[in-house]
Amino acid sequence: MFSHKFMSTIGVDFKTKDLELAGKNVRVQIWDTAGQERFRNITNSYYKGAHGIAIVYDVTNRQSYETISTWIDEIGKKASQNTVNVIIANKSDMINHRVVSEDEGRALANSKSLPYFETSAKDDTGVNELFEYMSTKILSSVQVSPDYLGLSKEGLSIKAQNSDHNKKKEKCC
């Protein structure tokens, strides 16, 4: 939800969003990691377990656009190959302040073979479509196992799967 009293993310912020997909209720966990260079070591650790990553830039800030390729490279090194990645141009409502064109954004997304979305958190344009797209892609790409997906009277819930959970712990030294 948009707020005029918005403060930039420091480190990591967590939210949930409920969606209905194919007649099932899905609760999506959203980890908002800071895009600033000083938080890169913190945010890199969140890529490993992610099923989807939204790489967001501000259409009114060319520098945020110019760092997208760097973030994509980082994600390529740290995230799973099955991760659903998308490029998002945010603040699409700021037409008079826009410095990165839609054509530039689409060209970058095409060059990286990634889907492209234009959104406005302020007027809620494209946000639901983005989450529905990512959730649908994630649900269709993950291996369905009883531990991963749970069906209940409330609908479908997605839980993080810890691949190290069943491994024997070994001591160092």
C-alpha positions in Angstrom: 0.0 0.0 0.0 1.3 3.4 -1.0 2.0 6.1 1.6 3.2 9.6 1.2 5.2 9.1 4.4 7.2 6.4 2.7 10.6 5.6 4.1 13.3 3.8 2.0 13.8 0.2 3.0 16.8 -0.2 5.3 18.1 -3.8 5.1 15.0 -5.9 4.6 11.2 -5.5 5.0 8.6 -8.3 5.0 5.0 -8.3 3.8 2.4 -10.8 2.8 -0.2 -10.6 0.0 -3.2 -12.8 -0.5 -4.2 -13.7 -4.0 -6.7 -16.0 -5.7 -5.2 -18.1 -8.5 -7.1 -20.7 -10.3 -9.8 -20.7 -7.6 -7.3 -21.2 -4.8 -6.2 -18.8 -2.2 -2.5 -18.1 -2.2 -0.5 -16.2 0.4 2.7 -14.7 -1.0 5.6 -13.7 1.2 7.3 -10.6 -0.1 10.8 -9.7 1.1 11.6 -6.2 0.1 15.4 -5.8 0.1 17.2 -2.5 0.0 18.7 -1.6 -3.3 21.4 0.6 -2.0 25.0 -0.5 -2.4 25.6 -0.4 1.4 23.1 -3.1 2.0 24.3 -5.5 -0.8 25.9 -8.0 1.6 22.6 -8.3 3.5 20.3 -8.6 0.5 22.5 -11.1 -1.3 21.7 -13.7 1.4 18.0 -13.6 0.5 18.5 -14.7 -3.1 19.3 -18.3 -2.3 15.9 -19.3 -1.0 13.8 -17.0 -3.3 11.4 -18.5 -5.8 10.8 -15.1 -7.5 12.8 -11.9 -7.7 11.4 -8.6 -8.8 14.2 -6.2 -9.9 12.7 -2.8 -9.5 13.9 0.6 -10.8 12.4 4.0 -10.5 11.5 5.6 -13.9 12.3 9.0 -12.5 15.8 8.0 -11.5 18.2 7.0 -14.3 20.9 5.8 -11.8 18.4 3.2 -10.4 17.8 2.0 -14.0 21.6 1.8 -14.8 22.2 -0.5 -11.8 19.6 -3.1 -13.0 22.2 -5.1 -15.0 24.5 -5.3 -11.9 21.6 -6.6 -9.8 20.7 -9.2 -12.5 24.4 -10.4 -12.5 24.3 -10.7 -8.7 21.1 -12.6 -8.8 22.5 -14.9 -11.5 25.4 -15.8 -9.2 23.4 -16.2 -6.0 19.9 -17.4 -6.9 18.6 -20.7 -8.1 18.3 -21.3 -11.8 14.6 -21.9 -11.4 14.0 -18.5 -9.8 11.3 -16.4 -11.6 12.8 -13.0 -12.3 11.1 -9.9 -13.7 12.1 -6.3 -14.3 9.8 -3.7 -12.9 9.6 0.0 -13.8 8.0 1.7 -10.9 6.5 5.1 -10.6 4.8 4.9 -14.0 2.4 7.5 -12.8 5.1 10.2 -12.7 4.8 11.0 -16.4 6.2 14.5 -16.2 9.3 13.4 -14.2 10.1 10.3 -16.1 13.7 10.0 -17.3 13.7 6.3 -18.4 11.3 5.6 -21.3 9.2 2.4 -21.5 11.1 1.5 -24.7 14.4 1.6 -22.8 13.0 -0.6 -20.0 11.5 -3.1 -22.5 14.8 -3.2 -24.4 16.8 -4.0 -21.3 14.3 -6.7 -20.2 14.4 -8.2 -23.7 18.2 -8.2 -23.7 18.1 -10.1 -20.4 15.2 -12.4 -21.6 13.1 -11.2 -18.6 9.5 -10.2 -18.4 8.9 -6.4 -18.0 6.2 -4.7 -16.0 5.3 -1.0 -15.5 3.8 -0.3 -12.1 2.7 2.5 -9.9 2.6 1.8 -6.2 0.9 5.2 -5.8 -2.1 4.5 -8.0 -1.9 0.7 -7.8 -1.4 0.3 -11.6 0.1 -3.1 -12.6 0.8 -4.3 -9.1 -1.8 -7.1 -8.9 -1.0 -8.2 -12.5 2.7 -8.4 -11.5 2.0 -10.5 -8.4 -0.5 -12.8 -10.2 2.1 -13.3 -13.0 4.9 -14.1 -10.6 2.8 -16.3 -8.4 1.4 -18.3 -11.3 4.9 -18.8 -12.8 6.4 -19.8 -9.4 3.6 -22.3 -8.7 4.0 -23.9 -12.1 7.8 -24.1 -11.8 8.3 -25.5 -8.3 8.3 -29.2 -7.7 5.1 -29.9 -5.9 5.7 -31.9 -2.7 3.5 -32.4 0.3 6.0 -30.5 2.5 6.0 -27.5 0.1 2.3 -27.0 -0.8 -0.4 -27.3 1.8 -4.1 -27.5 1.1 -6.5 -26.5 3.8 -10.0 -25.1 4.0 -8.5 -21.7 3.7 -6.9 -22.7 0.3 -3.4 -23.1 -0.9 -0.4 -21.9 1.1 3.2 -21.7 0.0 5.9 -22.5 2.6 9.6 -22.0 2.2 11.5 -25.2 1.8 14.8 -25.6 3.6 17.0 -27.9 1.6 19.5 -28.1 4.4 16.9 -29.3 6.9 17.6 -33.0 6.5 21.3 -32.8 6.1 23.5 -34.0 9.0 25.3 -31.2 10.7 29.1 -31.5 10.7 31.5 -29.7 13.0 34.3 -27.8 11.6 37.8 -28.4 13.0 
